[in-house]
Amino acid sequence: MRKGLIVLFMWLGLLAGCNSEPSYQGLSFVTYNYTPWDLDRVEVTDAQGHSAVTGSIGAGGGEGSATCCYSLKGTDFKVLWRGADGEKAKQHMFDGKLDEVIFNKETPVHFPATQVPPGDGPLYLELHIYPDEHMELALSRKLLGQVRIPIVDATRWLYAQHRDALGDFGSSAEVRRVVAKVAKRAWVKYRIESLEDMKQYMFLYFTVASNFDADPEMAAILDAPGRKPGDFAQAVQGLSKEKIAHLKATGTAPGDKNG
């Protein structure tokens, strides 16, 4: 029986003893940034002062970039993170005002004792920073495929399929920063999370009207009770040419860089 308990505690990542806090060893750290900000540095610190650090995470990005190797303990952490609006940072790179656009924030994160996923591969500690700036931690053995809000994939699709409509944008990176701004509103207001829904949301925003959701019919689709992932995409793909033309004629100009 005692041996079984020891194995259980090891599985949970706990030190021996019922009152011990969880302890995670040999972590690789990856941050998923769903905010509109380009992040220069992200650091997760436990109550004992141990930390995991990563940096250079573009708006909407993070997958595939991990640092190692770290050990953390406990269930309550703080995240120190620094970043800026990338476009504003570029504007003030050489005029002495760069520090004015850079922010430094501290956010508490609670991470209940969590089972370590089985397997022999690297153990990843994922930090997900949501558009409303709340944060969630998770453990995984996978580096790819863990994105929860597909900002980068939506940008790639938009840039590949509708580049002619993005004439005012100088690069895909510039488009991604605006997509991240638009995704913030789409997530906070409508919980747009699936890739297909986000593609169609960005299609309307960047090629039809940046305030398309002010249209009563479109608002009703977005606010429909029980709307499931993919429902919005299906509805947009079913819009008539006349409806698209009406949205464009009555709405604000598409692709507003302010998001």
N, C-alpha and C positions, 0 to 999 in steps of 0.2 A: 504493500500500500504506500509506504513512504517513498519507495523508488518511483512509483507511478506519479506521486505529487511532484517530485523533483523534475521528472520529465515534463510534466505539465507546465511548471513554472519556466523551465527552459524554453518550451514552445512559445509561451507568452512573451518571452524576452525579459522575464523578471529575475531579479536576484533571489537567492534562496531565502525563504521566510515569507509568511503570509502578508506581513505589513510592508514589504519592500515595494519600492517604486519600480516601474518598468525601466529597463536599461537596454539600449539598442547599440550594438557594436558593429564596426566596419561599414558604416553607412556611406553611400554615395548620395549626394544632395542635388536635387533638380527643382527649379522653380518654374511654374507655369503662370505666366503673366497675362491675365485677361483684362488688364487695365489699358487705358490709352497712353500710359507713360512709358518711356524708355528708362529702364532701371540700370543704374550703374553698379549697385551693390545690394545684396540681400543676405542677411545674417540671422540665423535662428539660434537662440541662446537658451540653455536650460537654467534652472535655479542655482546650479553649482558653477555657472560661468563657462561651461563647455559650449562650443558653438560649431555650426556648420555654415560655410560661406560660399556664395557664388556671385557672379556679376555679368554685366554686359548682356542683359536680357531685353530684347526689343519689345515694343508694344505688341501684345497679342501672342508673344512667342515663348520659347522655353524648351520645347521638346527636343531631345537629342543632345542636350548640353548638361553634363553632370560633373560635379567635383567630388573628390574623395580624399581621404577616408576619415570618417568622423564617428564619435561616440557621444550619445546624448542620453539623459536620464530624466525620468519624471513624466508628468502629465500636463504641466503648465509651462509654456514657453513664451518668449517675447521675440518678435521679429523686428529687426532694425532694417529699414530699407530706404534707399536714396535713389532719386531719379528726377526726371523732368519731361516736359513736352519736348519731344525731339526736334520739332521744327523751330520752336523758340530757342532751344539750345544752339541750333545751327546759326540762327540770326545774331546771337550774342557771343559767339565763340571768341571774337577778337576785339570786342568793344569794352571789355572790363565789367560787363553786366551779367556774365554767365552765372555767378553765384546767386543772383537775384531770382533766377528761374529754377534753380535746383531746390528740391524739397528733401527734408529728412523726416522720416516718420517712424513711430514705434507702435506696434500692434500686438496685443496679447492673443495667444492661440492656445486653446485647450485641446489636448490630444489624449483621449482615454487609452488605457492600456490596450494594446492591439496585438493580435497574433502575428508573428513573423511568417510571411508566406513560405510555403515549402519550396525546396529547390536548392541548387548549389551555385546559382549565378549570383551576381552582385545584388545587394539589398539596397533599394532606392528609397530614400525619404523624399516624398513629393510634397512641395508646398504649392497650393493652388491659391492665387490671389485673384479674387473675383472682381467684376466691374464695380461693385459697390464697396470694394476694398476690405470686405471680410475675408478671412483666410481659413483654409482647411488643410490639415496634414494627412498623409496616407503613406502606407508602406506597399512596395511592389517589387517584383523581380523583373518587371518589364520597363525598358526605357522608352520604347515607342508605343503609340496607341493609347496613351493615358490622357490625352487632351480632352477636356470637358466642354470647352466652348471653342469651336473650330475657326478662329479668326484667321489664322494663316492660310488654311485650306480654302476658305471663302475668298480671301484676297487673291490667291493663285487662280482660282476659277474666274473671278471677275476680270482680272488682268488679261487672262488668256481669251476669254469669250467676248469681252466688251471694251477692249483697249481703245477703240476709236472714240468711245464716249468719254474717255478719261484724258482728253487732250490737255487739260489744265494741270495735270500731274506730271512731275518730272521723272518719277521712278516708281517701281512697285513698292519700295519701302515707304515712300510718301503716301501712296494709296493705302498701305497697311495701317499706317498711323491713323488715317481718317476712318478706315473700316473699324478699327478698335474703338474710336470715339462713338461711331454709330452703333456698334455692337453693345457698348455700355448702355445706351438708351434702350436698345432692343431687348437686352437681357433684364434690365431693371424694371422696365414697364411691361414687357410682354413675355419674359422668360424664353426668348428665342435661343435655343441651344443646339438643335440638330443642324447638321451641315446643309441639308436640302432646304430647310426653312431659312437659314441664314443666307444662302445663295440668292434666294428669291427676294429676301428683304433688301439685300444689297443691290440687286438688279433694279428694283423699283427706286431705291434711294439715288443711285448713281446714274441711271439712264432715263428715268421717267420724271419723278418729282421728289425733292428731298423731304417734303412734308406729306407724302402720299397717305400717311396714316391719319391725316386730318379729314380725309374723305369718309363719310358715314359708313359706306359699304365696306371699305377696307378696315375701318375701326371695328366694325361688327365682326369681321373675320378674325381679327387679332384678339378681340375680347370674348370670343365665343366660349361659353362654359364647356369645360371638358375638352377643349382643343388639345389634340395629341400631336406629338412630333410628326412632322410631315404633312399635317393638315393644311398649314398655311401655304407651303410650297405647292401643294396640289391645287389650292384655290387660285393662287396667282397664275399658275400655268393654264388654268381654265378661263382666265379673263379674256374677254373679247377685244379685238383691235379697237373697237369704238370706246371701250372702257379705258384702255391704256391711253388712247388719244385724249379722252376727257380728263384723266388724271394729269396728263402733261400740260394740257391747256389751262387748267384751273389751279394747278399747284405751283409751288416755288421752284426755282431752277434746280435741276438735279446736281448732285455731286458737291454740295456745299462743303468746303474744306474745314469749316468749323464743327462739323459733325452735329 
